[in-house]
Each structure stands twice: as structure tokens, then as C-alpha cells.
Amino acid sequence: MACRIAAPALRHAARRSKGAARVAACSSRSFGSLASTGTSSQVEQAGASSTPQTGSRPQHGQRKQVVRMTTEEAFVKTLQMHGIKNSFGIIGSAMMPISDLFPAAGIKFWDCAHEYTAGMMADGYTRSSGQMSMMIAQNGPGITNFVTPVKTAYWNHTPLLLVTPQAANKTIGQGGFQEVEQMAMFKDCVCYQEEVRDPTRICEVLNRVIEKAIRCSAPAQINIPRDMWTQVVEIALPTGVKIERSAGGQQSIKKAAELLSGARFPVILNGAGVILSGATDVSAKLADKLSAPVCCNYQHNDAFPGDHPLHAGPLGYNGSKAAMELISKADVILALGTRLNPFSTLPGYGIDYWPKDAKLIQVDINGDRIGLTKPVDVGIEGDARLTAEAILAELSEEAGNIGREARKELVQEKKAAWATELEGMDHEEDDEGTTWNHRARAAHPQRMSPRIAWRAIRRAMPEDAIMSSDIGNNCAIGNAYPSFKQTRKYLAPGLFGPCGYGFPSILGAKVANPGVPVVGFAGDGAFGISVNELTACGRNDWPGVTMVVFRNYQWGAEKRNTTLWYSDNFVGTELNVGVEYAKMAEACGLKGMKVETVEELEKAIADAVDGQMKRNETTLIEVVLNQELGEPFRRDAMKAPVEICKVQASDMVE
């Protein structure tokens, strides 16, 4: 997983006016020197001359010839060396010197409707493809809109390049037009950040930022004062530093293998690191050797093949009861490529399933996160794939033999029982003393419930589709339903929890995977945050997508909290019943459908995907649901208020 540094290891003390320039570096212990790789001899203003062609990738360990070029040419050539072909944002004057070169360089600039959603598109692009993309916009108010998507990508462990043009050195600190402290703004959102302080260092800094993003599997920021552009420099393009990943310490590997070899009920928990390192096949070999059920961490349903006999499903909120019951029996857990976020193992369905006495082996590429949330018996700082291979090689011949057949039978029994139970779950239950869900069904008996809709969606979805989700009640209920045969198929918003993720992330995924069907999901509240992208995605050469919007006319998660702890005193939970999202899509030149039955929903998805793949159509499907509410997000963090000193309107001073 990502190797974000909790406390900045390097901070340059140089200050210009009131703004401090910062470099928050990855630990030199893990990632080596920050020595400059570029050379320079001269800086000029004005026109540029022609330069030799660059190679397709940085040539590690090789010196390159000093050449004469403009700073923007140098910047774009460095992007080319790293194969960064797609950029998401909104055009602005501070970036135009490089965007002017994008078409000639083979870099596509996707002009979005808002920087917030542009950042989510970049996350969806990179998560679904494994290829780095770039976020860029105008300094000041354009860049501030990137904060939420960058932090989202950070907790999704997505390596992204964040390019933040800055107000010019000449005037910074004077409170000029579109000036803000852009380094300070992102210091807790990126794994690494650096500002260009001299035109001759632009390639060196950009190359280092890209490499840090890749190594740390997280966004990294390059901050560029706009008066760094249009300079003529003589520099060598960067050579880069290639650092091989590790499987972890040999003694820790042996200890982990010993624990697993002697386990009575081993369980594997796959996290995002399994996806990022391409370790699903190795974890399957481990599972087969041990006859160990494999659970997926919360919001990582694609971290293990859903058709594998030992696949148990996701843990966490609205996850798989089979996975919860199986991991509760574990005496040894291999947590592979996961930081074990505390929210991802909270009790579910009334089951406090995390085994208190089990031995825990935690594998994470960032040692700072090992043991942070749970006591660990063996901690391994290493790449998930390499570590899994090393453990597999160290297992004894008898590993997995203890209780093997009984364990395999129990896995199938729990999976079958949960599949039957899930298929029969039509409606949401009310807590004792509350009646909202009963009233919701009675108010609109003809409308689908969220679970009935999700079962229809599961039947209609293409097997190879990429799927995105969003934050909210209806998408959360759906967490138990999707499974995938391959990785990089499930784009959940992650544990920063941003609303408005489902639509833009699926747009980014389609850009990255034009030959694959993609279907996004969001509730009507969350979709309202990203709805402006309807005005963008029908333009020019944007690819077609299918977007499903659940319409229940409420902020469901907050309304659920209100029914449980605030006596139905609904404040800010109701949405406009007059809004017609399908018609809004049509007004933007897209296709819109509004459906109210299971049959209509299944047909709409099939037709929309057909139009997406054959005619490049973008279709919005508005699905009308009843107002049932699922399990609250944070039962652990909520409690009923107590009145001590009465608050009343008559005390308001006019």
C-alpha cells in the first residue's frame, strides 16, 4: 500500500515573503537519496530551438546529453518519458505554456466541468488501468478544488501527478490575483511535494515527483510558479533512480510461514496492496495450499477472484456475512497488502467478528502503518506480491493439512447460507422503537427497495464490466452484491468518503478502458455533487458511459441517523422531488431513462451498455426507489442527545 510519510522528513527553510517552500520527502531509509539529477549552464528568456528526440522511458544509471530547450518543452518531454498520456482539469492561463504542447506530444487534455470531478476522473483512470494520469488547473481557485479528490486518491493509494501552477515569484506574498499557499494546502494530501525554484531544475523536480508517486503509490505534487515558464534552458533530461521493491525481512517471512503452516484455521485478508502489486494469483496459490478462505477488505471487492472456491467476500459495512463468520474462527490471519483501517473491520449484522486471540501477520509496503490499528504478531514491510511469493516458498509440506476437509466444507456451507439469505433480503429492518422503514414501504408499496434493485443490477451487469460506486445509503447497501473475476474492476470511493465519486470515476475508467463496458452508481444526493459533468462528457471525443442514479429523494445515511438518534427531527435530509435527472441528461445531449420496475431496470442497463459499446452513447438511468434506509454508517460513533439546558426560539435576539 502507499508509503505516505506521517511527519515530513525534509523541509527546506527558504521563504519568499510570507510563503514557505516545502519538500515533504519519502523517508531516505526506504527510498534513497534526493540528489539532483539535472545539470544546467544557462537560462534565457524568449524563443526555443529544436532539440533531439527523447527516449520513451528514463534510462536509469545513464548520463544524458545537455540540450537547449524551453522549460515547457522540458516539462512535456519528461511527461513523455514516463508515458503520462492523459490529463484531467480545466484550462487556465498559468498552465497554457504546457497545454499548448499537449496535442503535439500525444497528451490528451480532458476538459472537465469542475476540478473536483476532474480529480475523481484521474483517480478512476489510474485505478482501473494502473497507468499514471495527471491533474492540472489554474492556480488559486482552480487548484483549491483539487483538495478533496487528491485526499481521496491518497487513501485509495493511487499514484497520481498533481501539477499546481502557482502565482508568479515576482508578486507572491502580496495577496495578488488567485494567490494561495498551495504547498501548505496539500501537505497532508500527498506523499511528496516539491516546488520548482529555478528553471534549470524543472525536469529534475518533475521526474522526482513522478517517481515518488510511483514508489509510494499515492499522489505527489509539483508546484510551479508561473514565471518559470517560457524560459530557455540548457539541461540534461533526467535519468531517474530505479529502486527495487522488497519482499520484507527473511526472519519475518519465516515466522509468518511457521504460523501459517501450523494454523488450524488460517484466513487470508486481501487489501488494496494485492491489487496494486498484481498479487491475486499468488494469494490464490496461498489459499489453495492452506485451504484458507480469502476475505476482501472493505471496498476492495475485486481483491480476489469471485469465482474462486475459497472466495468469502468483503468484510466491513454491509459486507459478506460468510466472510465475517469465517474470519471469526481464524487462529492465524494473513492481512496481505492492507493497513487494516479501523472502519473496515467494525461489527456487521450484529456480529463482532474480528477474532481477539488470532495471530496476526500484517503485510504493508509502508512500515509506519503496521500495527497501527491492531496488535500484530508478525509485521512485514514489503510488496504484497513479493511477500506472498516468499511466504508460499517457506510453507511446510504439511501446511494446511490440519482440519483441511472440514474447513473447506465450512467455507462452502457459510457461502451457500449467505447467498441464500442475501437473495431473500428484500427489505431493511427497523431498530426496536423505530418505524421508518415500515412507513416507507407503506407509503410507496409499488416502488422497488434498494435490495430488490441491486439484485436486478447484478443479473444485468456484464461480467467484464468496470463498476464505480459512491458514498450514501443505497450504494452502501449494495456492497454485499458485486464480485469480480479480475482486479481493477471496482471503483469504490474509499475511506476518505467523498460524495460525488461514482460518476466522474467511471468517466475516467472509460477513458482508460475504451473497449470495456463501464457502469457507475450513485444516490441522488451524491450525484448532485457531480451532476455538472453531464455538460462536459457529451462533448468532442469523450467516450460513452452508463450511469445509474438511485432516486429516493433524500440524504439517506443522515436520515437513518435521524430516525435512530434524533426522533425523526429531519434537518437538511430532503431533496427536491421536482428534479428530473434523466431529462437533465437529455438536455445535455445525452440519453436519459427513468425506470420504476425490475423489468425496466434490467432492460435499461442492457440497452444502455449496448449503446455505450456500439454507438458511444452516454446514458443516465434514473431508478426510482422507496425510502427504506439501511444500517447506519457509524453506529459506533453516534448516540442520542441529552437535554440539559432547553434551547428554544424565544431566546433568539432580534
Beta strands, then each sheet from edge to edge (+ up, - down):
strand 1: 15-16
strand 2: 19-20
strand 3: 40-45
strand 4: 66-70
strand 5: 86-89
strand 6: 108-111
strand 7: 134-136
strand 8: 161-166
strand 9: 192-195
strand 10: 220-225
strand 11: 231-236
strand 12: 266-270
strand 13: 294-296
strand 14: 311-314
strand 15: 332-336
strand 16: 359-364
strand 17: 378-381
strand 18: 466-468
strand 19: 490-491
strand 20: 518-523
strand 21: 546-551
strand 22: 591-595
strand 23: 619-624
sheet 1: 1+ 2-
sheet 2: 3+ 11- 4+
sheet 3: 6+ 5+ 7+ 8+ 10+ 9+
sheet 4: 14+ 13+ 12+ 15+ 16+ 17+
sheet 5: 19+ 18+ 20+ 21+ 23+ 22+
end
